[in-house]
Amino acid sequence: MARPVTTEPALRRGSTAAVVAFLVLAVAGVFVAKWDPYFQKAFAVAAHHTLGASIVTGKSAAAPPVGWAAAVAYTVAYFKAIWVALVAGLVIGAGVQTLLPEEWLFRVLGRLGWSSAGVALAAAVPSMMCTCCSAPVAVSLAKKNVAPGAVLAYWIGNPVLNPATIIFMGFVLGWNWALLRIAMGLCLIAGAVWIGNRFGRSLDTERLKPPAPTADERPGRLKRFLTTLGRLVVGLVPEYIVIVGVLGAVRAWLFPAMSPALGHSAWLVLALAIAGTLFVIPTAGEIPIVQTLMGFGLGLAGAGTLMMTLPAISLPSMAMVSQGLSPRLLATVAAWVAVVGLLTGLVASLVL
């Protein structure tokens, strides 16, 4: 009888090496894309109390006219701000699919409950990605049978509870805004996890079963990593670029020219809840947007609504994550984000 090619200790050594490689890639990627630049930026923000001009309107009350020029300008500005983090997100996402043991992922993140979501949220907070840059990781987690609630906790927790963004918000808008962001952000994530877990219970139970053991694939691990990375790039990035361009082109429709009369109207708050849920911004981009629009007359209700909805999710990120989660689930989560945005605006108008 032929002897097996691999032994159990060899399999364990291969898995350990793969996990170490994943940790090195993840830490290095987040350090280069987030930790180091945000640490440097924090000092400038503390000194000047601003993050610069709004990516939507610049220093003006209105966005540029709808058209090709607006699309190109926004797309270039946006990707200039996020490309390093997007590369990190794609690399980490490929690592999730090829370097982390499936049995371990299922054991830690595969259960329909708050414990899996808590672990996912704990991983999200130090990642500090925007909603689009965390989307490749969310897709990869979903493809590895991670519970929907845990996927949503990671995906939404990244931008909403980003500690750098909260610190910047405290320096620019005030620490009362930062506390409001934390409180309402936790409510937003808890609701999204509940929605995801409820949805998960209606799935075919095969999707939430632990994966069957597979043969040792260590000789092809690097090839599988590069192949998966290529598939993520081809499958996610082109559509992402197109949607970002379209949103950039029509941002004057989503964010009308601000004035004191308009900025305190009730219908505007509802419109901003929808626009903020769909629009895409780089990490912490909501802060200069809110600061600029408030300078031209936006009221506290509208400002609070944008502060919560803009970073949480976006149309491009939902398009990417739809490769791992149901569009129906994502539509429900989007509606929840808009509702929490409205509640945040109401709270802001009452207590800030």
C-alpha positions as CSV (number, residue, x, y, z in Angstrom):
1,M,0.0,0.0,0.0
2,A,1.4,3.4,-1.0
3,R,2.4,5.7,1.8
4,P,0.6,9.1,1.9
5,V,2.5,12.0,0.3
6,T,2.0,14.2,3.4
7,T,1.7,13.5,7.1
8,E,-0.4,15.3,9.7
9,P,2.5,17.2,11.2
10,A,3.5,18.4,7.8
11,L,0.0,19.6,7.2
12,R,0.0,21.5,10.5
13,R,3.4,23.0,9.6
14,G,2.0,24.1,6.2
15,S,-1.1,25.7,7.8
16,T,1.0,27.5,10.4
17,A,3.3,28.9,7.8
18,A,0.3,30.1,5.8
19,V,-1.3,31.8,8.8
20,V,2.0,33.5,9.6
21,A,2.3,34.7,5.9
22,F,-1.3,36.0,6.1
23,L,-0.5,37.9,9.3
24,V,2.6,39.5,7.8
25,L,0.7,40.5,4.7
26,A,-2.3,41.9,6.7
27,V,-0.2,43.9,9.2
28,A,2.2,45.2,6.6
29,G,-0.7,46.3,4.4
30,V,-2.6,48.0,7.1
31,F,0.5,49.7,8.5
32,V,1.4,51.1,5.1
33,A,-2.1,52.1,4.1
34,K,-3.5,53.2,7.4
35,W,-1.5,53.2,10.6
36,D,1.5,55.1,9.6
37,P,-0.2,57.8,7.4
38,Y,-3.0,58.4,10.0
39,F,-0.5,58.7,12.8
40,Q,1.3,61.4,10.9
41,K,-1.9,63.1,9.9
42,A,-3.3,63.2,13.4
43,F,-0.8,65.9,14.5
44,A,-1.7,68.1,11.6
45,V,-5.4,67.7,12.3
46,A,-4.9,68.5,16.0
47,A,-3.0,71.6,15.1
48,H,-5.3,73.0,12.3
49,H,-8.7,71.4,13.1
50,T,-9.4,70.6,9.5
51,L,-8.9,67.7,7.0
52,G,-8.9,70.0,4.0
53,A,-11.5,70.7,1.4
54,S,-14.6,68.6,0.8
55,I,-14.1,65.9,-1.9
56,V,-17.7,66.6,-3.0
57,T,-17.8,70.4,-3.3
58,G,-14.3,71.6,-2.6
59,K,-14.5,74.8,-0.7
60,S,-17.8,75.8,-2.4
61,A,-21.4,75.4,-1.5
62,A,-22.2,73.4,-4.6
63,A,-20.7,70.5,-6.4
64,P,-19.4,70.9,-10.0
65,P,-22.1,70.6,-12.8
66,V,-23.1,67.1,-13.8
67,G,-21.0,65.8,-16.6
68,W,-17.9,64.1,-17.8
69,A,-15.5,66.5,-16.2
70,A,-17.0,66.0,-12.8
71,A,-16.8,62.2,-13.3
72,V,-13.1,62.3,-14.2
73,A,-12.2,64.8,-11.5
74,Y,-13.9,62.9,-8.8
75,T,-12.6,59.5,-9.9
76,V,-9.0,60.7,-10.0
77,A,-9.3,62.4,-6.6
78,Y,-11.0,59.4,-5.0
79,F,-8.6,56.8,-6.2
80,K,-5.6,59.0,-5.4
81,A,-6.8,58.9,-1.8
82,I,-7.7,55.2,-1.5
83,W,-5.5,53.2,-4.0
84,V,-3.0,52.0,-1.4
85,A,-5.8,50.8,0.9
86,L,-7.6,49.1,-2.0
87,V,-4.4,47.2,-2.9
88,A,-4.1,46.2,0.8
89,G,-7.8,45.1,0.9
90,L,-7.4,43.0,-2.2
91,V,-4.3,41.3,-0.9
92,I,-5.8,40.6,2.5
93,G,-9.0,39.3,0.8
94,A,-6.9,36.9,-1.3
95,G,-5.1,35.8,1.8
96,V,-8.4,35.1,3.6
97,Q,-9.4,32.7,0.8
98,T,-6.1,30.9,0.4
99,L,-4.0,31.2,3.5
100,L,-6.4,30.9,6.5
101,P,-7.6,27.4,7.4
102,E,-11.3,27.0,6.5
103,E,-12.1,24.9,9.6
104,W,-10.6,27.6,11.8
105,L,-12.6,30.4,10.0
106,F,-15.8,28.5,10.4
107,R,-15.1,27.7,14.1
108,V,-14.4,31.3,14.9
109,L,-16.6,33.3,12.5
110,G,-19.1,30.7,11.1
111,R,-21.7,30.7,13.8
112,L,-25.0,32.6,13.6
113,G,-24.5,34.5,16.9
114,W,-23.0,37.6,18.5
115,S,-19.7,35.9,19.3
116,S,-18.7,35.5,15.7
117,A,-19.8,39.1,15.0
118,G,-17.8,40.3,18.0
119,V,-14.6,38.7,16.7
120,A,-15.2,40.1,13.3
121,L,-15.7,43.6,14.7
122,A,-12.6,43.3,16.8
123,A,-10.7,42.5,13.6
124,A,-12.4,45.4,11.8
125,V,-11.5,48.2,14.2
126,P,-7.7,48.2,13.7
127,S,-8.1,47.6,10.0
128,M,-9.5,51.1,9.5
129,M,-10.6,50.6,5.9
130,C,-13.2,52.5,4.1
131,T,-16.3,50.6,3.0
132,C,-15.0,49.9,-0.5
133,C,-11.5,48.8,0.6
134,S,-12.9,46.4,3.2
135,A,-15.3,45.0,0.6
136,P,-12.8,42.5,-1.0
137,V,-12.2,41.1,2.5
138,A,-15.9,40.9,3.2
139,V,-16.4,39.1,-0.1
140,S,-13.7,36.6,0.7
141,L,-15.1,36.0,4.2
142,A,-18.5,35.3,2.7
143,K,-17.0,32.9,0.2
144,K,-15.5,30.9,3.1
145,N,-18.8,30.3,4.7
146,V,-18.4,33.0,7.4
147,A,-21.8,33.9,9.0
148,P,-23.5,36.9,7.3
149,G,-23.7,38.8,10.6
150,A,-19.9,38.4,11.0
151,V,-19.3,39.5,7.5
152,L,-21.4,42.6,8.0
153,A,-19.8,43.4,11.3
154,Y,-16.4,43.4,9.7
155,W,-17.5,45.3,6.6
156,I,-19.4,48.1,8.3
157,G,-17.3,48.1,11.4
158,N,-14.2,49.1,9.4
159,P,-15.4,52.6,8.4
160,V,-18.0,53.3,11.1
161,L,-15.8,52.6,14.1
162,N,-12.5,53.6,12.5
163,P,-10.5,55.0,15.5
164,A,-8.5,57.4,13.3
165,T,-11.7,58.8,11.9
166,I,-13.2,59.2,15.3
167,I,-10.1,61.0,16.6
168,F,-10.1,63.3,13.5
169,M,-13.8,64.0,14.1
170,G,-13.1,65.0,17.6
171,F,-10.4,67.5,16.6
172,V,-12.4,69.0,13.7
173,L,-16.1,68.8,14.6
174,G,-15.8,68.4,18.4
175,W,-15.7,65.4,20.8
176,N,-19.5,65.5,21.2
177,W,-19.6,64.5,17.5
178,A,-17.1,61.7,18.1
179,L,-19.1,60.3,21.0
180,L,-22.3,60.4,18.9
181,R,-20.5,58.6,16.1
182,I,-19.5,55.8,18.5
183,A,-22.9,55.4,20.1
184,M,-24.9,55.4,16.9
185,G,-22.2,53.4,15.1
186,L,-22.6,50.6,17.6
187,C,-26.4,50.7,17.1
188,L,-25.9,50.6,13.3
189,I,-23.6,47.6,13.5
190,A,-25.7,45.7,16.0
191,G,-28.7,46.1,13.8
192,A,-26.8,45.0,10.7
193,V,-25.5,41.9,12.6
194,W,-29.1,41.1,13.6
195,I,-30.3,41.4,10.1
196,G,-27.5,39.3,8.8
197,N,-28.1,36.5,11.4
198,R,-31.8,36.5,10.7
199,F,-31.1,36.2,7.0
200,G,-28.5,33.5,7.7
201,R,-31.1,31.3,9.4
202,S,-33.1,31.2,6.2
203,L,-30.2,30.0,4.1
204,D,-29.7,26.5,2.9
205,T,-28.1,24.8,5.9
206,E,-25.3,23.5,3.6
207,R,-23.9,27.0,3.4
208,L,-23.4,27.2,7.1
209,K,-21.8,23.8,7.6
210,P,-18.1,23.4,8.4
211,P,-16.1,22.7,5.2
212,A,-15.1,19.1,4.5
213,P,-11.4,18.3,5.0
214,T,-9.4,18.7,1.8
215,A,-6.1,17.2,0.6
216,D,-2.9,19.1,1.2
217,E,-2.6,21.9,-1.4
218,R,0.6,23.5,-0.1
219,P,2.7,23.1,-3.3
220,G,0.2,25.3,-5.1
221,R,-0.5,27.8,-2.4
222,L,1.3,30.7,-3.9
223,K,-0.3,30.0,-7.3
224,R,-3.7,29.8,-5.7
225,F,-3.1,33.1,-3.8
226,L,-2.0,34.9,-7.0
227,T,-4.9,33.4,-9.0
228,T,-7.4,34.4,-6.3
229,L,-5.9,37.9,-6.2
230,G,-6.3,38.2,-9.9
231,R,-9.9,37.1,-9.8
232,L,-10.7,39.6,-7.1
233,V,-9.1,42.4,-9.2
234,V,-10.9,41.4,-12.4
235,G,-14.2,40.7,-10.7
236,L,-14.4,43.7,-8.4
237,V,-12.3,46.6,-9.7
238,P,-13.7,47.5,-13.2
239,E,-17.3,47.7,-12.0
240,Y,-16.1,49.6,-9.0
241,I,-14.4,52.3,-11.1
242,V,-17.4,52.7,-13.3
243,I,-19.8,53.2,-10.4
244,V,-17.4,55.7,-8.7
245,G,-17.2,57.7,-11.9
246,V,-21.0,57.8,-12.3
247,L,-21.5,58.9,-8.7
248,G,-18.8,61.5,-9.2
249,A,-20.5,62.8,-12.3
250,V,-23.9,63.3,-10.7
251,R,-22.9,64.4,-7.2
252,A,-24.4,67.8,-7.9
253,W,-27.8,66.0,-8.0
254,L,-27.1,64.1,-4.8
255,F,-25.8,67.1,-2.9
256,P,-27.7,70.4,-3.9
257,A,-26.1,73.8,-3.5
258,M,-26.2,74.5,0.2
259,S,-27.8,77.6,1.9
260,P,-29.3,78.3,5.3
261,A,-32.8,78.0,4.1
262,L,-32.2,74.7,2.3
263,G,-29.9,73.4,5.1
264,H,-32.7,73.3,7.7
265,S,-35.5,71.9,5.6
266,A,-37.0,68.5,6.6
267,W,-37.0,67.0,3.1
268,L,-33.3,67.6,2.7
269,V,-32.5,65.4,5.7
270,L,-34.4,62.5,4.0
271,A,-32.7,63.2,0.7
272,L,-29.3,63.2,2.4
273,A,-30.0,59.9,4.1
274,I,-30.4,58.3,0.7
275,A,-27.6,60.2,-1.0
276,G,-25.2,59.4,1.9
277,T,-26.0,55.7,1.8
278,L,-25.3,55.5,-1.9
279,F,-22.4,57.9,-2.3
280,V,-18.8,56.8,-2.0
281,I,-16.0,58.6,-0.1
282,P,-12.5,57.9,1.1
283,T,-11.8,57.2,4.7
284,A,-12.8,60.2,7.0
285,G,-14.1,62.0,3.9
286,E,-17.4,62.7,5.7
287,I,-15.6,65.1,8.1
288,P,-14.6,67.8,5.6
289,I,-17.9,67.3,3.7
290,V,-19.9,68.0,6.9
291,Q,-17.6,70.8,8.0
292,T,-17.9,72.5,4.6
293,L,-21.6,72.2,4.2
294,M,-22.3,73.4,7.7
295,G,-20.2,76.4,6.9
296,F,-22.7,77.2,4.1
297,G,-25.8,76.6,6.3
298,L,-26.4,72.8,6.6
299,G,-28.3,72.2,9.9
300,L,-27.4,69.7,12.6
301,A,-30.0,67.2,11.4
302,G,-28.5,67.0,7.9
303,A,-25.0,67.0,9.2
304,G,-25.6,64.1,11.6
305,T,-27.3,62.1,8.9
306,L,-24.4,62.5,6.5
307,M,-21.9,61.8,9.3
308,M,-23.4,58.4,9.7
309,T,-24.5,57.3,6.3
310,L,-21.6,58.5,4.1
311,P,-18.9,56.2,5.6
312,A,-21.0,53.2,6.4
313,I,-21.7,51.7,3.0
314,S,-22.0,52.9,-0.6
315,L,-23.3,51.8,-4.0
316,P,-19.9,50.7,-5.3
317,S,-19.1,48.7,-2.1
318,M,-22.6,47.0,-2.2
319,A,-21.9,46.0,-5.8
320,M,-18.7,44.4,-4.7
321,V,-20.1,42.7,-1.7
322,S,-23.0,41.3,-3.7
323,Q,-20.6,38.7,-5.0
324,G,-20.6,37.2,-1.5
325,L,-23.9,38.3,0.1
326,S,-27.4,38.4,-1.3
327,P,-28.6,41.6,-3.0
328,R,-31.7,41.4,-1.0
329,L,-29.8,41.3,2.3
330,L,-27.7,44.2,1.1
331,A,-30.8,46.2,0.2
332,T,-32.1,45.6,3.7
333,V,-28.9,46.7,5.3
334,A,-28.8,49.8,3.1
335,A,-32.3,50.7,4.3
336,W,-31.2,50.2,7.9
337,V,-28.2,52.5,7.3
338,A,-30.5,55.2,6.0
339,V,-32.8,54.8,9.0
340,V,-29.9,55.0,11.5
341,G,-28.7,58.1,9.6
342,L,-32.0,59.8,10.1
343,L,-32.0,58.8,13.8
344,T,-28.5,60.2,14.1
345,G,-29.6,63.4,12.6
346,L,-32.5,63.6,15.0
347,V,-30.3,63.0,18.0
348,A,-27.7,65.6,16.7
349,S,-30.4,68.2,16.4
350,L,-31.6,67.6,19.9
351,V,-28.3,67.2,21.9
352,L,-25.5,68.9,19.9
